[in-house]
Amino acid sequence: MDQGTVAQLIIDYRYWILIPLSFIEGPIVAFIAGTLASVGYFNVYFLAIFFLARDVIVDLLMYGVGYWGRNTRFVQWLLKKFGVTPREMEDVKILWNRNAGKTMFFSKLSYGVAAAFIVVAGMVEMPLKKFVYYALLIAAAHYGVLLFLGYYLGASVGGSVTHILENIQYVLGGAILVISTYFLFKRYINAKMRKAEKDVEKEQETKE
């Protein structure tokens, strides 16, 4: 779904469309909603609470899947789908036990494997309080930055929703720039995560 379509849906349906869209294009929705919040179309505090709650609830669901369903076919299928082999899962378990905060940060921002890593956190029974603490901290930073950038752009371009629509090319241009940078950063984080896995694997091979 392109940014123009997302922006039009948000403008047409306002709060009602945030929930379904946030599960499809979370970062883009946060950025565009932040832009519209700058001209009063959304309450920015509501947006902050909404995206924070949405992110943590999804993380808790994934954690629960790993915690209670670790031996189910569904979990095994999920790990396989995201390319997490049995050997890699052992490495991920070590990462969670060794440095939960760093692993949470990398897994949340890594491309394509975040769900699998969160499931493994439940499988290794990471303390729930610690898990929620890091989930809240990282979600606040993640969506806080996107909302701030959107709000700042809207304040620079806007004045009213009509003015933003008249200058929608600048808003979409800003969205494309921010989201492109965001995904490049996610690719970088993904590479760092894979490197961390390989380092743990080498360490285990050395011990053996």
N, C-alpha and C positions, 0 to 999 in steps of 0.2 A: 504493500500500500504506500503510494507516494505521499510526500509532505503536504501537497496541495489538497489532496482528498481528505487527509486527516484534519487539516485546518478547517476545511469546509464543514466536516461532520461535527467538529467541536463547536463551531459557531452556530450551526443549525440546531443542535440538540443540547448544548451546554452541559450541565452537570450529569444529565441522564446518560450521556455517551462515554463519560470518563471511565466507568468500570470496565465495559467490554474492550474499549480501545487500549486501556492501560495494560491489558494482558496480551495485546497483539504488538503494540508499538510503544511500550512504556516510556523510554527516553524521549522520543519525538513528542508524545502527548504531553509530557511534563514541560518540555521546553515551550511548546506552542501555548499551553495553558498558562504558563508563567508570563508569556508575552501579553496575553489577553487580560491577565490579572492586573497588569500595570495601568490599564484604563478602566478598571472596575468591573470587568465582565465576569471575573471570578474573584472570590475571596482568597488571597494568597495564603492565609493561615489555614484555611480549609484544605487547600491544595497540599500544603506541607504535611498536614496530619493524614490526609487521604493516601498520598503516595508512600508515606512512612508505614502506615498500617497495612497497606496493600502488600508492600515488599516483605514485611515481617511475617504476615499471615501466610504468604506463599512459602517462605523459608520454613516456617513451623510445619506446614503440611508436608513438605519434602522431608524434613527431619522425622516426622511421624511415620512416613512411608518406610524410611530406613530402619527406624527403631522397632516398629511392630511388624514390618513385613520383610525383614531381612532375608528370610528363607523362602519367600514366595517366588513363583515364576515371574511375576510382574517386575519385581525388583531386579532379578537377574536379567530380564529382558531390557529393563531401563539402563542398567550398567552397560550391557552389550551394545545398545543403541548409541550410547554416547562414547563408545570405544574404550571403556574402562575394563581392562582384562583383569583376571584374578591376581596376577602379579602386581599390576598397577594399583589395584585396590589395597593391597598390603602396604604399598608405598604411601598411598593417600592416608591410610590409617595412621601411619607413623607421623606424617605431616600434621594431622589433626591433634595427635597427642603431644607432639613436640612444641608446636607453636600455633595454637588455635586462632589467635587474632590475625596473624599474617596469612594463614591458610584461608580463613574466611574472606579476607580482603581480596586475595588473588582469585579465589574460586568465584566470588560474586561478580568480578569484573572480567573473568576469562571468557573467551568466546566458545560457546557450544558445549561446555562441560560443567557449567555452574550447577545445574540440577543434580547431576551425578555426584558431585562433590558434597552437596548438601545432604543427599541421601546417605552417603557414607558417614557423615557426621552423626546421623542417627544410629547407624549400624555399629559404630564404635562407642556409642553411649556417651558422647560428649555431654558434660553437665549442662542441663537445660538452662539454668540461670546464666551461665557463661555464654552459651549459644545465643540466647535472646539479647544479652548485653552487646555482643559484637554485631549481631544482626541489626539492632537499632542504631548503633554507632555508624556502621557502614552505609545503611540506607539513608540516614540523615545527611551524611556527607555526599553521597551519590546524587540523590534527588535535590538536595539543597543547592548544589552547584548548578544543576540544570534549570531549576526554577529561578535562581538568581540571574543566570545569563539570559533567560527568556524575559524576565521582568525588566532587566536593564535594557535589552534591545527594544522592548515595547515602549519603555519610557523615552527612549531616544527617537523612535520613529512615530510613536502614537500621538495621543491627545484624545482620541476617541476610537471606538471600534471601526467606525466609518473611515477614519484616517488610516488606520492600520490596513484595512481592506484595500484602500486606494494605493497603499505602498506595500501590498502583499509580496511583491517580488523581492523587496528588501528583507522582509520577515522570513520568507522561504529561503532566501540566499543565506541569511544568518543561521537558519535551522540546518541547512545542508552543511555549512561550514562546521557548526558545532557537532552535529551528529557524525560527520566524517571524521573529525578529530577524535570523537568519543570511540568510534569503532576501531580506529587505528590504535588508540590507547588500549582497547580491549585485546587487540591482536598482540600487542607488546606484552600485556599482562599474561596472555595465554602462553606465549613463548617462555616467560619467566616461570610460570607454573610447571610447564613441561620440564624445564631445566631443574627445578627443585625436585621433581619426581625422579629424574635421572640421577641426581646427586644422591638421593636416598637409596636408589637401587644399587649404585656403585658401592655405597657404604655397606649395604647388606651383603653384597657379593664379596667384599673385602673381609667381612667378619666370618663368612662361610669358608 
